[in-house]
């Protein structure tokens, strides 16, 4: 029988319970062998639900790194801790899946990338939106050149009222920001990945704290405490790339708008355009007429048989562990994720200074 890959979970909070641990449970060649959280009860609960009989429970992540039987570490902590834990894990001989964003700052992300290169261990970042069926299909369209040169794009991450009120989401020191670094990061990652363009030239940013002072305004997750809301409620970026392409990034947890989209991209190329705003649509002109093709991405099979899971988080986990087993490149490369962090940080900095950031 093939030996299972043994995994240590660092951070047993929301993203661990909602995404990573349920996804890893679907992989028969993976064993969640250790659980760490600064709140011990959370680690104990996770171990009971997802671990084996001899699962390790601890409050110090260095205990997992020192364990030679652990092969992979999942870093699922607040953003400010991504860098130190990831670097320590890589230098301790572990492969690392770090939840998005890569880090709170570009400098931290650079330390993570340098550690991965130095140690030769695999590092990937949790951008599971790449594994949605619309994203996978659109990536093939882009790689095939069907859109031509993509010179204009929009990255969409707009909620009307969906401010997360749990954990540390409203804490700038621990997270680095609000919706821009939380959900804007997914939209920007998708957009850069589709364009295969990772060379920014100039960034202008606007950041707003307009609605956070009102804690009772129809929020999907219930009222928040205005005293604790010290991040932005919306942020916007205007990005130019070295090759002349332009990207507009829009993000909000709370905004008075009906134009709502999250973790989506719109692309305009010399041959055609594409967007995810009403399903996946391809647009252009053909034989002298304009067209819109709307793709049918439903998976249909035999009754009572659904086949392998198509959940993006499961596909993401499967791809990472296949890269480990086969010693191949990870799909979401740290060299790509670091550019996302670089641009997000530049939007915040530009908004603070009122000046464009030049790379």
C-alpha positions, -999 to 999 in steps of 0.1 A, spaced: 0 0 0 13 35 -9 25 54 21 3 84 28 16 120 28 14 133 63 1 168 68 3 193 96 -24 220 99 -13 253 114 -43 274 122 -76 255 128 -100 284 123 -125 293 97 -105 287 65 -92 254 78 -127 241 86 -144 256 56 -119 247 29 -86 229 37 -95 201 60 -127 190 42 -108 190 9 -79 170 23 -103 145 37 -113 137 1 -77 127 -8 -71 90 0 -33 94 -2 -32 122 24 -33 119 62 -40 149 85 -16 139 112 -11 170 133 -31 200 143 -18 233 158 -36 264 169 -29 290 195 -63 282 209 -58 246 220 -95 237 219 -97 244 182 -68 221 175 -84 194 197 -117 197 179 -101 195 144 -81 165 154 -112 147 166 -130 155 134 -103 151 108 -73 133 124 -65 97 131 -63 79 165 -27 92 171 -31 127 157 -8 153 173 -23 183 189 -2 214 199 -2 251 203 34 257 190 38 252 152 75 246 157 66 213 172 52 202 139 82 215 119 105 195 142 86 163 136 104 143 108 72 123 100 54 154 88 58 161 51 36 191 44 24 221 64 -8 241 56 -4 276 69 -39 288 77 -33 317 101 -39 355 99 -19 371 71 8 386 93 20 351 103 22 336 68 58 346 63 75 334 95 56 301 96 62 294 59 99 302 60 104 281 91 85 252 76 104 253 43 137 255 61 126 226 83 122 205 52 85 207 47 65 215 16 40 243 22 5 252 12 -1 288 24 -35 303 23 -40 335 3 -27 362 2 9 351 0 18 376 27 9 409 43 37 427 25 59 422 -6 90 421 16 75 391 35 65 374 3 100 378 -10 114 360 21 90 331 14 99 329 -22 136 330 -14 132 302 12 114 280 -13 142 285 -39 169 279 -13 154 248 1 140 233 -31 107 225 -12 74 232 -29 54 263 -20 20 271 -33 -6 297 -24 -43 290 -19 -60 306 -49 -87 280 -54 -107 302 -78 -83 291 -105 -100 256 -102 -135 267 -109 -149 252 -141 -153 286 -157 -117 296 -148 -102 263 -161 -121 267 -194 -112 304 -198 -76 296 -191 -76 272 -220 -92 298 -242 -65 323 -233 -36 298 -237 -49 289 -271 -48 326 -282 -85 328 -289 -87 363 -274 -55 375 -291 -35 400 -271 -53 408 -239 -47 445 -234 -75 456 -210 -90 437 -181 -111 442 -150 -108 423 -117 -141 421 -99 -145 416 -61 -176 436 -51 -200 428 -23 -229 450 -15 -230 442 22 -210 412 33 -184 423 58 -169 393 77 -175 399 114 -156 369 128 -119 362 134 -94 391 127 -108 403 93 -114 438 107 -79 441 122 -55 459 99 -24 449 120 -31 412 117 -45 411 81 -29 441 63 -62 455 51 -98 447 43 -116 436 11 -86 445 -11 -63 420 5 -91 395 13 -112 392 -18 -96 416 -42 -66 392 -41 -86 364 -57 -99 386 -86 -64 400 -93 -48 365 -92 -74 353 -117 -69 382 -140 -31 381 -141 -32 343 -146 -55 346 -176 -34 373 -191 -1 355 -182 12 389 -174 32 395 -142 52 427 -150 34 457 -135 47 492 -143 25 517 -125 -2 515 -99 -27 541 -87 -50 533 -58 -80 547 -39 -90 533 -5 -122 542 13 -135 540 49 -170 553 44 -195 527 56 -176 510 85 -189 535 111 -224 521 107 -225 486 122 -261 479 115 -267 482 78 -281 449 65 -248 430 66 -251 394 54 -231 383 84 -248 405 109 -238 438 125 -202 446 132 -186 467 159 -176 500 143 -149 504 170 -132 473 157 -136 481 120 -102 496 113 -97 485 77 -111 499 44 -146 490 33 -137 494 -4 -106 499 -25 -98 504 -62 -67 501 -83 -56 513 -118 -27 492 -129 -6 495 -161 17 467 -172 51 469 -189 36 457 -222 10 486 -221 -19 465 -208 -43 481 -183 -61 464 -154 -88 479 -132 -93 463 -98 -124 468 -78 -130 454 -43 -156 461 -16 -172 444 14 -197 472 17 -207 495 -12 -239 511 -23 -241 494 -56 -261 466 -74 -231 457 -96 -221 427 -75 -194 402 -85 -167 384 -66 -136 365 -77 -143 372 -114 -125 387 -143 -134 405 -176 -109 404 -205 -106 424 -237 -83 411 -264 -75 419 -301 -95 389 -313 -123 385 -287 -133 393 -252 -145 372 -222 -162 377 -189 -176 358 -159 -203 382 -151 -233 360 -163 -218 326 -165 -188 324 -188 -193 345 -220 -171 349 -250 -178 379 -272 -165 394 -305 -174 398 -341 -178 370 -367 -187 374 -404 -195 410 -400 -218 405 -370 -213 407 -332 -217 376 -312 -220 364 -275 -213 327 -268 -224 316 -233 -207 284 -223 -225 254 -207 -201 242 -180 -225 218 -162 -210 184 -155 -236 158 -165 -232 121 -159 -251 89 -152 -279 91 -127 -267 85 -91 -231 88 -101 -213 122 -98 -177 110 -105 -147 127 -88 -153 159 -69 -153 190 -90 -151 213 -60 -123 239 -66 -107 234 -32 -105 196 -37 -90 201 -72 -65 226 -58 -54 202 -31 -52 173 -56 -30 193 -79 -6 203 -51 -2 168 -38 2 154 -73 31 179 -78 47 167 -45 43 130 -55 55 135 -90 81 162 -83 65 186 -108 58 223 -107 30 236 -87 1 252 -106 -1 283 -84 35 294 -83 49 317 -56 66 337 -84 30 346 -95 15 351 -61 42 375 -50 32 399 -79 -4 399 -66 9 409 -31 32 436 -47 3 452 -66 -21 451 -36 6 467 -14 11 494 -41 -26 502 -42 -26 508 -4 6 529 -6 -7 550 -35 -39 557 -17 -19 568 14 5 591 -5 -19 602 -33 8 594 -58 13 566 -84 37 538 -75 63 531 -101 80 497 -103 
